[in-house]
Amino acid sequence: MPVARILREVAIGETRRVAFDQAGRAIALRTDRWSDTATGLHIGDIVAARLRAIHPTQGGGFVELPGGAEAFVRLREGHGFTEGQSISVQIVSEARLGKLARAEPAPFEPTTQSPAARWQAALPGATHLTQEDVLPGHPDIESAFDEATSETITLPGGGSLRIQPTAALVAIDLDTSGRNDSGRAAARALRINTDATRELARQISLRNLGGAIVLDCVSPINREAGLKLRDSFLSAFADLSQRHAKALAPSVFGLMEASIAWGETPISDRLLDRHGEPTDETLCLEGLRHLQREARARPMARLTLTLPRRAFDWMTRSGLDLQARLDETFGARLTILSSDKTKPEVFQT
């Protein structure tokens, strides 16, 4: 389904974008943080690199990228490169938790589009759209990002998906609780499994997930129904993303397996730590959005933002001088303090 609307939220410290389909559902997210400028490399970037090591058994080698990051580069047989050589590479999948970015050799050509423009160009039917600017803390933006980091998603017709990324694969459990379908068991199973495959396609796009995907479907599933489910998933994902996808009909155990090419860093890797909690930076930026929203709503008020200590310490270490940018935008009426509380809070002083 083509993109119908893109919202852009420009805030001090971060710009967030959400693409919505014609039904008003979020199908793709993007966050660009000021801290990205030091280390961030994005899909499509073409950069100069040094080929540090070649590993023929792995089908490629490792390159050092600008800023000290490293990536795995796929090399064809007879490539002719030597270790220590300078080469230009194009980023084809971004780094994610525990995994390096992947790149391919490419002729060096200056990149003319920004990463955000390339993101929009890859969305179905979105090239002609003008992004709509909204104020920090817009509820549709907040809701979309909350959904992309939620473990459990409710299906439109009832039931839910529990999405659990692991080191090896993404496991999805389909729960039929709260669903009251009529008809024969096979027909009921086909309806809920079809809803699940379509919703799974949207969630993979929304969350930037990839690799091995396994959906535990509801039984019974015969061969014909299994093929319909596979095709339903592939069709739904093709409507949302240009990434390559393969899928198999559910096995005799009811497991539908899919393989999705990695692309951008998963949104959970950007926002959450290894324990699934907001990172220090995420907490800091959440507080700043809240502060900016209140500052615009109360243009004459003096306001104080209290950040959890770890978020305040991140802000101090970041070197971004966020307080100075707040002063430039709102005048010297906003104060940021450290707190022992676990959530950011804003109050009038």
N, C-alpha and C positions, 0 to 999 in steps of 0.2 A: 504494500500500500504506500503510495507516495507521501512525502512529507507535506503537511499543510501549513505548518507554522514553526518558526524558530524564535525562541525567546533568548535574549542576551542580558545578563545581569553583570554590570561593570561595577565592581566594588574595590576599595583600597585593599590591595593584597591579592586579589583573585578576580578573574572573569569566568563566569559559568554560562554555558549554553545548553539548551534543551530543545530537541526536535520532537514535534508531536505529529501523529498521523491525523487523518480526517475524522477519526472518532475521538480525538482529544487525548489519546494515550501517548505517553512518552516512549520514544523508540531509540533515541540516541542521546548521549550526554557528552559534554566536554568541559574540562576545567583547565584553565591556564593560570598558573600561580606565578607571582613575581619571583619566587625562589627557583622556578624552572630555568630561568635565564642562565644560571651558572652551569647546570649539568644536563638540562633537558634536550634530548634528541627525539625527533618525531618521524613517523612514517613519511617516506618521500624525501626526507632530507638527504642531500648529497654532500659528503664531507671528505676532506683529505684524511687519510689514516695511514698507520704504519703496520705492515704485516709482521706481527710479532712471532708467530709460530705456525707451521703447516702440519696438519695431521691427516695424512691421506686416508687412514682407516676410518676417520670420521667424515670424510668427504669435504674437508675444508680446512679452515684455520682460524686463528684468533688475531684480531686487529685492535690496535690502540686508537681510540677516537679522541677528538678534541676534548679537553677538560679532564683527561685521564681515565675516562670510561673505557670499557672493553666490549667487543661484540664478536659473535661467531659469524664468519663469512663463508658461504658455500662456494666451492671452487670446482669447476669442471675438470675432467681428466685432460691432461695436456695443457693446463692453464698457463704455464710458463712463468709464474711468479716465483720469487725467491724470498726467503725470510729476511726481514729488515727492510724490504722494499717499501717505498711510499706508493700507495694506490688510492684511488678515489672509490668510495663505496656509497651505495644508497641503502638507507634503513628500510627494511621490509617488514619488520615487526619490532615493537618497542620492548624495552626491558620490563620484566615483571618479577614478582617476589621469587628470589632464588634462581632466576634465569636471566641470561644475558640477552641483549638485543641481538637480532639477526640482520645480516646485511648481505648485499650482493655487489660484486664489482660493477662499476658504472662509469661512463665517461663523465668528466667533471663539467657540469653545466650549472651556472648559478640558478638557485631556486627562486622563481618569481612569485609564487604564491606563499602566503603565510600558512602555518600549520592549521589555523582555524579555517582558512579558505579552502584548504585541501579537504578538511573534515566535511565541510558543507558540500563540496563538489562530489564527494563519495556517497552522499545520501540520495536515495531515489527521488527524482523530481524536485530537488531542492535548489538547483543552480540559479533559478530565477527569483527565488524568495529574498525579500529584504528582512533582515533580522530585526525583531521588535525589541527595543530597549525597555527594560523594567528596572524598578528601584531595588536596591539590596534587600534581601529577605522576602522576595515575591513568593507567595504561597505555592504557585505552580512549579517554580524552580525547587523550592524546599521539598515539596512532595515527591518530585521525580528523583532527586538525589537520595531521599530517605528510602524510596522503593528499591533503588539500585543497590542498597547495602542491607536490605532486609533479607533474612533467611527464608521466611515463609511468605508466599504470594497467594492470594485468593483468586480462584478461577472465576470468570464472568458468570458461569452457570452454577456455581457452587463447587465445593471441594477446594483443594489447595495443592500447591507445589512447595516442597521444601528443598532449597537449593544449597548444596554443600560442596564447595570447591575443596579438593584435597591436593596433595602433592602430585598424585598420579592422574587424576581425572576429576570431572565435576559430576557428582552424584545427585540425582533428582528423584525424590520420593513423591509419588502421587497419592494423596489422601482424599477419599470420597466423602468424608464426614460433612454433613450438612447438605448433601446433594440428594434430591428425590426425583430420579428419572423413572419414567414408566416404560413398559414394554419388556421384551425378552432380554435375558441377561447379555447375550451377544450384542444386541443393538444398544443397550445401555452402556456397555463397555466401550463400544466404538465411539459413541458420542463423547464420553468423558475423556477418552484417550485422544481423540481428535482435538478437543479443547485444550488438552494438556500440551500436545505437540505445537500448536499454534502459539500458545502463551510462552512455551519454552523458547521458541524462535525469537520472540520479542525480548525476553529476558536476556538471552545471549547477546543480542544486539545492544540492549540497554547497558549491560554490565561490562561489555568488551571481553566476554569470556571466549575461550578457544581450547584447542586440544581435544582430548577424549571426553565425550559427553555420554552419560548413561542415564536413561529414563526408565524407571520401574513402572511399567504400565499395569493397568487393571485387566484381569482375566475375566472371561475367556477371549482369546484372540486366534482366529483361524488364519490361514495363509492369505486369503484375499483381504481381510481386514488389516493384517500386518503390512501389506504393500500399500494400502491406502494411508496408513499412519506414516509410513516412511515418506511417501510423496507429499502428504500434508505438511510435514515438517520442512522438507526441502523447499517446497513452494513458498511457504510462509517466510522462511529465512531469506530466500532469493529476493523477495519483495522488500526486504529491510536492509540488506547488506550486499556489498560486492565481494566479500570474502568467500573463498572456495569452501564448499561444504560437501561432505559425503555422509550417507546414513544407510543403515541396514534395517530391514524389517525386524520387529521384535523376535527374540529367540524363543525357544520352547519354555524358557523361564520367564518370559514376559519382559525382557530387557531390550530396549531399543538403543542401539549404539550409534553414535555420530562422531565425526571428526571435523573440526572447524579450524581453518587456518587462523593463527594468531594475528592480531593487528595492533591496536593501541593497548597500552597498559590497562589491565582490568581496573575498573573504577574503585574496587575495594582496596587494591594495592595502593592507590593514590590517597585514599581517605582514612584507612584503618591500619592498625598495627597487626602483628602476628596473632594477637589474642582477640581480634575482632573489635577492638575499642578504637575510638577516634584518636588519631595521632596528635602530638602536641601542636603541630601546625594546623591541623583541622580544627581543633578546639579554639586556637587563637583566631583563625579567620571567621569561625562561627560567631565569636564574640564581637569581632569588628563589624560584621554585617548587622548584627543586632544593634550595635552602637550607632552605625550610620543610619539605620532605619529610624531609630528614635530621634536622632539629631535632625533629620529632615521633617519629622512629624512635629517636633517642638523646637522651632528655629531660634528661640531666645533662651532656651534652658541650658543650664550648666549640667553636664551629665558625667557620670563616672562608670567606667566598665571595670569590673573585677574579673580577672582571668584566673583559672586554676594555676597553681604555682608552676607546674611543668609547662603550661602554655605561655605564661609570662616569660619564663626563662628562655623558651624557644624564640620568642619575639626579640628578646634582648640579644641573643646570640646571632640572629639571622642577619643583622647588619642592614636591614631594609629601611630602617628609620620610618616606621609606620606612623609613629606619633607626629612626626613633622608633616607628613602628607595629610593627616587629619587636621592639623592646625591650618594648613594652606586652604583646605576645602571648607572647613566649618568655623575657622577662627579658634582662638585659644580658650575654648569653653569645654573641651572634652579631655578627660583624664583617664589613664589606664593604670590600674593597681593590681598587685598580686593578691591572691586569696587562697585559703585552705579548702574552699569549696570545690566540688568536682565539675561544676558547670559554670559557664560565663553568666554574669548577671549585669544588668544596666539599671542604674537608679539616678534620680535627680539629686543634685547637691546644692 
